[in-house]
Amino acid sequence: MKIQILGAGCPKCKQLEAHAREAVATKGVEAKIEKVTDIDEIMEMGVMMTPALVIDGEVKSVGKVLTPDQIAAQL
């Protein structure tokens, strides 16, 4: 599983990454978590607001920080 956190590194982006790591640990799934900070790459994915969460190439959330439980439910 590949999880991508899209954002420029703002506090909300960092919080979303921390929540994603917590969700992965809680669920016990194996996942690669990657930060995408290149604005062109983010826009190519159709995302205009950050932070955004992408799981296996599918945009799951845009413009908000999901809780670890909300992320775990999508894993």
Phi and psi restraints in degrees (range 20) as a CNS / XPLOR table:
assign (resid 1 and name C) (resid 2 and name N)
       (resid 2 and name CA) (resid 2 and name C) 1.0 -120.2 20.0 2
assign (resid 2 and name N) (resid 2 and name CA)
       (resid 2 and name C) (resid 3 and name N) 1.0 123.1 20.0 2
assign (resid 2 and name C) (resid 3 and name N)
       (resid 3 and name CA) (resid 3 and name C) 1.0 -114.5 20.0 2
assign (resid 3 and name N) (resid 3 and name CA)
       (resid 3 and name C) (resid 4 and name N) 1.0 129.0 20.0 2
assign (resid 3 and name C) (resid 4 and name N)
       (resid 4 and name CA) (resid 4 and name C) 1.0 -119.2 20.0 2
assign (resid 4 and name N) (resid 4 and name CA)
       (resid 4 and name C) (resid 5 and name N) 1.0 135.8 20.0 2
assign (resid 4 and name C) (resid 5 and name N)
       (resid 5 and name CA) (resid 5 and name C) 1.0 -107.3 20.0 2
assign (resid 5 and name N) (resid 5 and name CA)
       (resid 5 and name C) (resid 6 and name N) 1.0 116.7 20.0 2
assign (resid 5 and name C) (resid 6 and name N)
       (resid 6 and name CA) (resid 6 and name C) 1.0 -98.8 20.0 2
assign (resid 6 and name N) (resid 6 and name CA)
       (resid 6 and name C) (resid 7 and name N) 1.0 127.1 20.0 2
assign (resid 6 and name C) (resid 7 and name N)
       (resid 7 and name CA) (resid 7 and name C) 1.0 164.3 20.0 2
assign (resid 7 and name N) (resid 7 and name CA)
       (resid 7 and name C) (resid 8 and name N) 1.0 163.3 20.0 2
assign (resid 7 and name C) (resid 8 and name N)
       (resid 8 and name CA) (resid 8 and name C) 1.0 -83.0 20.0 2
assign (resid 8 and name N) (resid 8 and name CA)
       (resid 8 and name C) (resid 9 and name N) 1.0 -1.9 20.0 2
assign (resid 8 and name C) (resid 9 and name N)
       (resid 9 and name CA) (resid 9 and name C) 1.0 105.4 20.0 2
assign (resid 9 and name N) (resid 9 and name CA)
       (resid 9 and name C) (resid 10 and name N) 1.0 18.9 20.0 2
assign (resid 9 and name C) (resid 10 and name N)
       (resid 10 and name CA) (resid 10 and name C) 1.0 -70.1 20.0 2
assign (resid 10 and name N) (resid 10 and name CA)
       (resid 10 and name C) (resid 11 and name N) 1.0 166.4 20.0 2
assign (resid 10 and name C) (resid 11 and name N)
       (resid 11 and name CA) (resid 11 and name C) 1.0 -55.5 20.0 2
assign (resid 11 and name N) (resid 11 and name CA)
       (resid 11 and name C) (resid 12 and name N) 1.0 -37.9 20.0 2
assign (resid 11 and name C) (resid 12 and name N)
       (resid 12 and name CA) (resid 12 and name C) 1.0 -67.1 20.0 2
assign (resid 12 and name N) (resid 12 and name CA)
       (resid 12 and name C) (resid 13 and name N) 1.0 -36.0 20.0 2
assign (resid 12 and name C) (resid 13 and name N)
       (resid 13 and name CA) (resid 13 and name C) 1.0 -64.2 20.0 2
assign (resid 13 and name N) (resid 13 and name CA)
       (resid 13 and name C) (resid 14 and name N) 1.0 -43.1 20.0 2
assign (resid 13 and name C) (resid 14 and name N)
       (resid 14 and name CA) (resid 14 and name C) 1.0 -65.5 20.0 2
assign (resid 14 and name N) (resid 14 and name CA)
       (resid 14 and name C) (resid 15 and name N) 1.0 -37.8 20.0 2
assign (resid 14 and name C) (resid 15 and name N)
       (resid 15 and name CA) (resid 15 and name C) 1.0 -67.0 20.0 2
assign (resid 15 and name N) (resid 15 and name CA)
       (resid 15 and name C) (resid 16 and name N) 1.0 -40.9 20.0 2
assign (resid 15 and name C) (resid 16 and name N)
       (resid 16 and name CA) (resid 16 and name C) 1.0 -63.4 20.0 2
assign (resid 16 and name N) (resid 16 and name CA)
       (resid 16 and name C) (resid 17 and name N) 1.0 -40.1 20.0 2
assign (resid 16 and name C) (resid 17 and name N)
       (resid 17 and name CA) (resid 17 and name C) 1.0 -62.6 20.0 2
assign (resid 17 and name N) (resid 17 and name CA)
       (resid 17 and name C) (resid 18 and name N) 1.0 -44.0 20.0 2
assign (resid 17 and name C) (resid 18 and name N)
       (resid 18 and name CA) (resid 18 and name C) 1.0 -61.8 20.0 2
assign (resid 18 and name N) (resid 18 and name CA)
       (resid 18 and name C) (resid 19 and name N) 1.0 -41.3 20.0 2
assign (resid 18 and name C) (resid 19 and name N)
       (resid 19 and name CA) (resid 19 and name C) 1.0 -65.8 20.0 2
assign (resid 19 and name N) (resid 19 and name CA)
       (resid 19 and name C) (resid 20 and name N) 1.0 -38.2 20.0 2
assign (resid 19 and name C) (resid 20 and name N)
       (resid 20 and name CA) (resid 20 and name C) 1.0 -64.3 20.0 2
assign (resid 20 and name N) (resid 20 and name CA)
       (resid 20 and name C) (resid 21 and name N) 1.0 -43.3 20.0 2
assign (resid 20 and name C) (resid 21 and name N)
       (resid 21 and name CA) (resid 21 and name C) 1.0 -62.9 20.0 2
assign (resid 21 and name N) (resid 21 and name CA)
       (resid 21 and name C) (resid 22 and name N) 1.0 -39.9 20.0 2
assign (resid 21 and name C) (resid 22 and name N)
       (resid 22 and name CA) (resid 22 and name C) 1.0 -64.7 20.0 2
assign (resid 22 and name N) (resid 22 and name CA)
       (resid 22 and name C) (resid 23 and name N) 1.0 -42.3 20.0 2
assign (resid 22 and name C) (resid 23 and name N)
       (resid 23 and name CA) (resid 23 and name C) 1.0 -64.0 20.0 2
assign (resid 23 and name N) (resid 23 and name CA)
       (resid 23 and name C) (resid 24 and name N) 1.0 -42.1 20.0 2
assign (resid 23 and name C) (resid 24 and name N)
       (resid 24 and name CA) (resid 24 and name C) 1.0 -63.4 20.0 2
assign (resid 24 and name N) (resid 24 and name CA)
       (resid 24 and name C) (resid 25 and name N) 1.0 -43.3 20.0 2
assign (resid 24 and name C) (resid 25 and name N)
       (resid 25 and name CA) (resid 25 and name C) 1.0 -65.0 20.0 2
assign (resid 25 and name N) (resid 25 and name CA)
       (resid 25 and name C) (resid 26 and name N) 1.0 -41.9 20.0 2
assign (resid 25 and name C) (resid 26 and name N)
       (resid 26 and name CA) (resid 26 and name C) 1.0 -63.9 20.0 2
assign (resid 26 and name N) (resid 26 and name CA)
       (resid 26 and name C) (resid 27 and name N) 1.0 -43.7 20.0 2
assign (resid 26 and name C) (resid 27 and name N)
       (resid 27 and name CA) (resid 27 and name C) 1.0 -77.1 20.0 2
assign (resid 27 and name N) (resid 27 and name CA)
       (resid 27 and name C) (resid 28 and name N) 1.0 -19.4 20.0 2
assign (resid 27 and name C) (resid 28 and name N)
       (resid 28 and name CA) (resid 28 and name C) 1.0 70.5 20.0 2
assign (resid 28 and name N) (resid 28 and name CA)
       (resid 28 and name C) (resid 29 and name N) 1.0 26.5 20.0 2
assign (resid 28 and name C) (resid 29 and name N)
       (resid 29 and name CA) (resid 29 and name C) 1.0 -92.9 20.0 2
assign (resid 29 and name N) (resid 29 and name CA)
       (resid 29 and name C) (resid 30 and name N) 1.0 157.6 20.0 2
assign (resid 29 and name C) (resid 30 and name N)
       (resid 30 and name CA) (resid 30 and name C) 1.0 -95.1 20.0 2
assign (resid 30 and name N) (resid 30 and name CA)
       (resid 30 and name C) (resid 31 and name N) 1.0 121.8 20.0 2
assign (resid 30 and name C) (resid 31 and name N)
       (resid 31 and name CA) (resid 31 and name C) 1.0 -147.5 20.0 2
assign (resid 31 and name N) (resid 31 and name CA)
       (resid 31 and name C) (resid 32 and name N) 1.0 146.0 20.0 2
assign (resid 31 and name C) (resid 32 and name N)
       (resid 32 and name CA) (resid 32 and name C) 1.0 -98.0 20.0 2
assign (resid 32 and name N) (resid 32 and name CA)
       (resid 32 and name C) (resid 33 and name N) 1.0 123.5 20.0 2
assign (resid 32 and name C) (resid 33 and name N)
       (resid 33 and name CA) (resid 33 and name C) 1.0 -105.8 20.0 2
assign (resid 33 and name N) (resid 33 and name CA)
       (resid 33 and name C) (resid 34 and name N) 1.0 126.2 20.0 2
assign (resid 33 and name C) (resid 34 and name N)
       (resid 34 and name CA) (resid 34 and name C) 1.0 -129.9 20.0 2
assign (resid 34 and name N) (resid 34 and name CA)
       (resid 34 and name C) (resid 35 and name N) 1.0 138.9 20.0 2
assign (resid 34 and name C) (resid 35 and name N)
       (resid 35 and name CA) (resid 35 and name C) 1.0 -96.9 20.0 2
assign (resid 35 and name N) (resid 35 and name CA)
       (resid 35 and name C) (resid 36 and name N) 1.0 134.0 20.0 2
assign (resid 35 and name C) (resid 36 and name N)
       (resid 36 and name CA) (resid 36 and name C) 1.0 -115.1 20.0 2
assign (resid 36 and name N) (resid 36 and name CA)
       (resid 36 and name C) (resid 37 and name N) 1.0 114.6 20.0 2
assign (resid 36 and name C) (resid 37 and name N)
       (resid 37 and name CA) (resid 37 and name C) 1.0 -112.1 20.0 2
assign (resid 37 and name N) (resid 37 and name CA)
       (resid 37 and name C) (resid 38 and name N) 1.0 -10.2 20.0 2
assign (resid 37 and name C) (resid 38 and name N)
       (resid 38 and name CA) (resid 38 and name C) 1.0 -72.6 20.0 2
assign (resid 38 and name N) (resid 38 and name CA)
       (resid 38 and name C) (resid 39 and name N) 1.0 115.2 20.0 2
assign (resid 38 and name C) (resid 39 and name N)
       (resid 39 and name CA) (resid 39 and name C) 1.0 -61.4 20.0 2
assign (resid 39 and name N) (resid 39 and name CA)
       (resid 39 and name C) (resid 40 and name N) 1.0 -35.1 20.0 2
assign (resid 39 and name C) (resid 40 and name N)
       (resid 40 and name CA) (resid 40 and name C) 1.0 -65.1 20.0 2
assign (resid 40 and name N) (resid 40 and name CA)
       (resid 40 and name C) (resid 41 and name N) 1.0 -42.4 20.0 2
assign (resid 40 and name C) (resid 41 and name N)
       (resid 41 and name CA) (resid 41 and name C) 1.0 -65.1 20.0 2
assign (resid 41 and name N) (resid 41 and name CA)
       (resid 41 and name C) (resid 42 and name N) 1.0 -39.3 20.0 2
assign (resid 41 and name C) (resid 42 and name N)
       (resid 42 and name CA) (resid 42 and name C) 1.0 -63.0 20.0 2
assign (resid 42 and name N) (resid 42 and name CA)
       (resid 42 and name C) (resid 43 and name N) 1.0 -44.5 20.0 2
assign (resid 42 and name C) (resid 43 and name N)
       (resid 43 and name CA) (resid 43 and name C) 1.0 -67.9 20.0 2
assign (resid 43 and name N) (resid 43 and name CA)
       (resid 43 and name C) (resid 44 and name N) 1.0 -32.5 20.0 2
assign (resid 43 and name C) (resid 44 and name N)
       (resid 44 and name CA) (resid 44 and name C) 1.0 -62.3 20.0 2
assign (resid 44 and name N) (resid 44 and name CA)
       (resid 44 and name C) (resid 45 and name N) 1.0 -27.3 20.0 2
assign (resid 44 and name C) (resid 45 and name N)
       (resid 45 and name CA) (resid 45 and name C) 1.0 -82.7 20.0 2
assign (resid 45 and name N) (resid 45 and name CA)
       (resid 45 and name C) (resid 46 and name N) 1.0 0.0 20.0 2
assign (resid 45 and name C) (resid 46 and name N)
       (resid 46 and name CA) (resid 46 and name C) 1.0 83.5 20.0 2
assign (resid 46 and name N) (resid 46 and name CA)
       (resid 46 and name C) (resid 47 and name N) 1.0 15.9 20.0 2
assign (resid 46 and name C) (resid 47 and name N)
       (resid 47 and name CA) (resid 47 and name C) 1.0 -99.0 20.0 2
assign (resid 47 and name N) (resid 47 and name CA)
       (resid 47 and name C) (resid 48 and name N) 1.0 126.2 20.0 2
assign (resid 47 and name C) (resid 48 and name N)
       (resid 48 and name CA) (resid 48 and name C) 1.0 -111.4 20.0 2
assign (resid 48 and name N) (resid 48 and name CA)
       (resid 48 and name C) (resid 49 and name N) 1.0 -11.6 20.0 2
assign (resid 48 and name C) (resid 49 and name N)
       (resid 49 and name CA) (resid 49 and name C) 1.0 -129.8 20.0 2
assign (resid 49 and name N) (resid 49 and name CA)
       (resid 49 and name C) (resid 50 and name N) 1.0 142.6 20.0 2
assign (resid 49 and name C) (resid 50 and name N)
       (resid 50 and name CA) (resid 50 and name C) 1.0 -120.3 20.0 2
assign (resid 50 and name N) (resid 50 and name CA)
       (resid 50 and name C) (resid 51 and name N) 1.0 159.9 20.0 2
assign (resid 50 and name C) (resid 51 and name N)
       (resid 51 and name CA) (resid 51 and name C) 1.0 -76.2 20.0 2
assign (resid 51 and name N) (resid 51 and name CA)
       (resid 51 and name C) (resid 52 and name N) 1.0 158.4 20.0 2
assign (resid 51 and name C) (resid 52 and name N)
       (resid 52 and name CA) (resid 52 and name C) 1.0 -134.7 20.0 2
assign (resid 52 and name N) (resid 52 and name CA)
       (resid 52 and name C) (resid 53 and name N) 1.0 150.8 20.0 2
assign (resid 52 and name C) (resid 53 and name N)
       (resid 53 and name CA) (resid 53 and name C) 1.0 -117.5 20.0 2
assign (resid 53 and name N) (resid 53 and name CA)
       (resid 53 and name C) (resid 54 and name N) 1.0 127.5 20.0 2
assign (resid 53 and name C) (resid 54 and name N)
       (resid 54 and name CA) (resid 54 and name C) 1.0 -123.5 20.0 2
assign (resid 54 and name N) (resid 54 and name CA)
       (resid 54 and name C) (resid 55 and name N) 1.0 129.0 20.0 2
assign (resid 54 and name C) (resid 55 and name N)
       (resid 55 and name CA) (resid 55 and name C) 1.0 -121.0 20.0 2
assign (resid 55 and name N) (resid 55 and name CA)
       (resid 55 and name C) (resid 56 and name N) 1.0 120.5 20.0 2
assign (resid 55 and name C) (resid 56 and name N)
       (resid 56 and name CA) (resid 56 and name C) 1.0 49.3 20.0 2
assign (resid 56 and name N) (resid 56 and name CA)
       (resid 56 and name C) (resid 57 and name N) 1.0 44.8 20.0 2
assign (resid 56 and name C) (resid 57 and name N)
       (resid 57 and name CA) (resid 57 and name C) 1.0 82.1 20.0 2
assign (resid 57 and name N) (resid 57 and name CA)
       (resid 57 and name C) (resid 58 and name N) 1.0 -1.9 20.0 2
assign (resid 57 and name C) (resid 58 and name N)
       (resid 58 and name CA) (resid 58 and name C) 1.0 -107.9 20.0 2
assign (resid 58 and name N) (resid 58 and name CA)
       (resid 58 and name C) (resid 59 and name N) 1.0 123.6 20.0 2
assign (resid 58 and name C) (resid 59 and name N)
       (resid 59 and name CA) (resid 59 and name C) 1.0 -69.1 20.0 2
assign (resid 59 and name N) (resid 59 and name CA)
       (resid 59 and name C) (resid 60 and name N) 1.0 121.3 20.0 2
assign (resid 59 and name C) (resid 60 and name N)
       (resid 60 and name CA) (resid 60 and name C) 1.0 -103.2 20.0 2
assign (resid 60 and name N) (resid 60 and name CA)
       (resid 60 and name C) (resid 61 and name N) 1.0 -28.6 20.0 2
assign (resid 60 and name C) (resid 61 and name N)
       (resid 61 and name CA) (resid 61 and name C) 1.0 -154.4 20.0 2
assign (resid 61 and name N) (resid 61 and name CA)
       (resid 61 and name C) (resid 62 and name N) 1.0 141.2 20.0 2
assign (resid 61 and name C) (resid 62 and name N)
       (resid 62 and name CA) (resid 62 and name C) 1.0 -136.1 20.0 2
assign (resid 62 and name N) (resid 62 and name CA)
       (resid 62 and name C) (resid 63 and name N) 1.0 131.3 20.0 2
assign (resid 62 and name C) (resid 63 and name N)
       (resid 63 and name CA) (resid 63 and name C) 1.0 78.4 20.0 2
assign (resid 63 and name N) (resid 63 and name CA)
       (resid 63 and name C) (resid 64 and name N) 1.0 11.8 20.0 2
assign (resid 63 and name C) (resid 64 and name N)
       (resid 64 and name CA) (resid 64 and name C) 1.0 -148.1 20.0 2
assign (resid 64 and name N) (resid 64 and name CA)
       (resid 64 and name C) (resid 65 and name N) 1.0 160.7 20.0 2
assign (resid 64 and name C) (resid 65 and name N)
       (resid 65 and name CA) (resid 65 and name C) 1.0 -99.8 20.0 2
assign (resid 65 and name N) (resid 65 and name CA)
       (resid 65 and name C) (resid 66 and name N) 1.0 108.9 20.0 2
assign (resid 65 and name C) (resid 66 and name N)
       (resid 66 and name CA) (resid 66 and name C) 1.0 -74.7 20.0 2
assign (resid 66 and name N) (resid 66 and name CA)
       (resid 66 and name C) (resid 67 and name N) 1.0 151.7 20.0 2
assign (resid 66 and name C) (resid 67 and name N)
       (resid 67 and name CA) (resid 67 and name C) 1.0 -76.5 20.0 2
assign (resid 67 and name N) (resid 67 and name CA)
       (resid 67 and name C) (resid 68 and name N) 1.0 162.5 20.0 2
assign (resid 67 and name C) (resid 68 and name N)
       (resid 68 and name CA) (resid 68 and name C) 1.0 -56.5 20.0 2
assign (resid 68 and name N) (resid 68 and name CA)
       (resid 68 and name C) (resid 69 and name N) 1.0 -37.2 20.0 2
assign (resid 68 and name C) (resid 69 and name N)
       (resid 69 and name CA) (resid 69 and name C) 1.0 -66.1 20.0 2
assign (resid 69 and name N) (resid 69 and name CA)
       (resid 69 and name C) (resid 70 and name N) 1.0 -39.9 20.0 2
assign (resid 69 and name C) (resid 70 and name N)
       (resid 70 and name CA) (resid 70 and name C) 1.0 -65.1 20.0 2
assign (resid 70 and name N) (resid 70 and name CA)
       (resid 70 and name C) (resid 71 and name N) 1.0 -38.6 20.0 2
assign (resid 70 and name C) (resid 71 and name N)
       (resid 71 and name CA) (resid 71 and name C) 1.0 -70.2 20.0 2
assign (resid 71 and name N) (resid 71 and name CA)
       (resid 71 and name C) (resid 72 and name N) 1.0 -43.8 20.0 2
assign (resid 71 and name C) (resid 72 and name N)
       (resid 72 and name CA) (resid 72 and name C) 1.0 -59.4 20.0 2
assign (resid 72 and name N) (resid 72 and name CA)
       (resid 72 and name C) (resid 73 and name N) 1.0 -34.2 20.0 2
assign (resid 72 and name C) (resid 73 and name N)
       (resid 73 and name CA) (resid 73 and name C) 1.0 -66.8 20.0 2
assign (resid 73 and name N) (resid 73 and name CA)
       (resid 73 and name C) (resid 74 and name N) 1.0 -20.2 20.0 2
assign (resid 73 and name C) (resid 74 and name N)
       (resid 74 and name CA) (resid 74 and name C) 1.0 -98.0 20.0 2
assign (resid 74 and name N) (resid 74 and name CA)
       (resid 74 and name C) (resid 75 and name N) 1.0 -3.9 20.0 2
